[in-house]
Amino acid sequence: MPKPGQFEESREQVRKDFIETKSGELMQDAANKLSEDATKEQSLANAARKSGYSLKTTPDFKIDESPATDITDMNTFNAIAFELESGLVSKPIEMSGTTAILQVKARSPFDENAFAEEKDALYSQMLSSLQATYVDDYYRLFREELEESGKIRINPQVFEQVERYF
C-alpha cells in the first residue's frame, strides 16, 4: 500500500519548483516595471541603462524574417513589432522562458519600386505553389475515389521503391 511521501524525500523538488515559480514572478515584475519606466521616458534604452539591463538592437527585418537568433518566438515578436507605432514601448512579451520588451525605432516605408521589380516573380511563385497544392489534392481525391470503388489497388511497397528514385 502506497504511503504519503515524507517532506525530506520531496524537499529538493519542492525547493526547485518554488525557486522557478518565484524567479518567474520576479522576472515578470521587473519586466513590467522596465516597460512602464521606458514608456514614461519614451526611451527603452535609457530605462534599461538606469535599471542595469542589457539592450539589444536588431538589424532591419521583414515581417517573415527572424530579427535575431535569440528570439525564440518570431511570430509573436514580429506581430507586436509590426503593430507597434514607431517610438512606443511594448508590454513584456513572454517567449519560451524569456521575456522581451521592444521599442520600434524606425519603420521603412513600403518600397513601390522594389515591389514592382519583384511582382512578377512573386506572382509566379504563388501561382506555382497554388497549382501544386491543387494538383496534389486532385490526385489524392481521384486516387481515393478509385480505391474506394475497387478500380485500383495501391501497393505501398512499390510506392516506396519509386519514391526512393525521386
C-alpha atoms as one frame of an Amber mdcrd trajectory, in Angstrom:
protein
   0.000   0.000   0.000   1.469   3.370  -1.036   2.335   5.706   1.784   2.326
   9.500   1.674   5.733  10.914   0.829   7.875  12.377   3.538   8.846  16.028
   3.287  12.543  15.184   3.273  12.029  12.968   0.211  10.320  15.785  -1.692
  12.244  18.708  -0.234  14.627  19.259  -3.160  11.862  19.104  -5.800   9.669
  21.489  -3.772  12.649  23.846  -3.420  13.339  23.792  -7.176   9.665  24.358
  -8.020   9.468  27.271  -5.572  12.611  28.905  -6.962  11.390  28.506 -10.543
   7.969  29.958  -9.749   9.364  32.822  -7.678  12.022  33.709 -10.267   9.342
  33.815 -12.972   7.252  36.171 -10.842  10.261  38.402 -10.122  11.202  38.473
 -13.815   7.635  39.425 -14.762   7.564  42.197 -12.134  10.931  43.562 -13.319
   9.795  43.430 -16.959   6.572  45.270 -16.149   8.496  47.963 -14.256  11.016
  48.353 -17.089   8.205  48.647 -19.641   6.435  51.278 -17.519   9.653  53.250
 -16.952  10.529  53.103 -20.657   7.036  54.271 -21.591   7.298  57.228 -19.198
  10.734  58.188 -20.500   9.811  57.320 -24.099  13.135  55.514 -24.306  13.739
  51.832 -23.696  17.495  52.430 -23.942  17.517  54.998 -21.107  15.243  52.936
 -18.858  17.302  49.782 -19.462  20.557  51.598 -18.753  19.196  53.072 -15.492
  17.952  49.659 -14.379  21.161  47.864 -15.339  19.662  45.732 -18.121  21.316
  44.988 -21.416  19.823  46.297 -24.620  19.915  44.630 -27.992  19.238  46.413
 -31.255  18.124  44.253 -34.140  19.028  44.956 -37.732  16.227  45.865 -40.127
  13.987  42.864 -40.782  10.855  41.929 -42.697   7.723  40.530 -41.088   8.524
  36.994 -42.233  12.163  37.095 -41.070  13.681  36.391 -37.678  15.098  39.629
 -36.268  17.706  37.817 -34.133  18.795  34.258 -33.373  17.897  34.502 -29.680
  14.271  35.454 -30.343  12.522  32.179 -29.670   9.042  33.112 -30.859   9.481
  35.031 -34.090   5.753  35.143 -34.920   4.742  36.743 -31.614   7.682  39.156
 -31.611   7.135  40.226 -35.226   3.373  40.630 -34.813   3.946  43.067 -31.964
   6.865  44.795 -33.700   4.812  45.472 -36.833   1.691  46.586 -34.927   3.520
  48.908 -32.524   3.770  52.520 -33.621   7.243  53.919 -34.076   8.638  55.246
 -30.792   6.239  53.367 -28.496   7.356  50.712 -25.992   5.693  47.303 -25.811
   4.395  45.484 -22.765   6.574  42.495 -21.779   6.453  39.696 -24.351   6.696
  36.130 -22.997   8.684  33.858 -25.308   9.618  30.314 -24.260  11.174  31.024
 -20.889  12.383  34.531 -21.632  10.811  37.968 -21.683  11.398  40.783 -24.153
  10.340  44.398 -24.309  10.683  46.255 -27.558  10.606  49.751 -28.896  10.320
  50.362 -32.606  12.905  52.969 -33.523  12.080  53.303 -37.210   9.991  51.668
 -39.862  10.918  51.643 -43.526   8.136  52.689 -45.863   6.777  50.302 -48.448
   9.068  50.369 -51.479   6.850  50.511 -54.592   9.841  50.221 -56.945  11.238
  47.092 -55.270   7.766  45.548 -55.269   7.268  46.370 -58.958  10.564  44.627
 -59.753   9.638  41.509 -57.760   5.908  41.457 -58.512   6.049  39.078 -61.481
   8.386  36.662 -59.691   6.203  36.705 -56.575   3.095  36.121 -58.660   4.712
  33.164 -60.441   5.922  31.707 -57.160   2.469  31.976 -55.555   0.749  30.594
 -58.633   3.097  27.605 -58.786   2.512  26.896 -55.113  -1.268  27.049 -55.505
  -1.200  24.917 -58.646   0.952  22.273 -56.935  -1.431  22.166 -53.987  -4.432
  21.893 -56.304  -2.861  19.104 -58.356  -1.816  17.199 -55.224  -5.325  17.465
 -53.753  -6.933  16.477 -57.057  -4.626  13.468 -57.435  -5.232  12.368 -53.825
  -9.047  12.636 -54.129  -9.039  10.904 -57.528  -6.884   8.054 -56.189  -9.087
   7.661 -53.078 -12.194   7.532 -55.260 -10.667   4.839 -57.476  -9.531   2.832
 -54.422 -12.965   3.020 -52.790 -14.697   1.902 -55.975 -12.291  -1.035 -56.264
 -10.941   0.064 -59.663  -7.373   0.227 -58.382  -5.389  -1.282 -55.566  -2.314
   0.507 -54.186   0.788  -1.470 -53.299   2.678   0.620 -50.708   5.967  -1.233
 -51.273   6.009  -0.218 -54.933   5.361   3.426 -53.996   8.243   3.312 -51.517
  10.567   1.929 -54.210   9.522   4.604 -56.709   9.844   7.406 -54.119  13.484
   6.437 -53.479  14.326   7.435 -57.039  12.697  10.873 -56.799
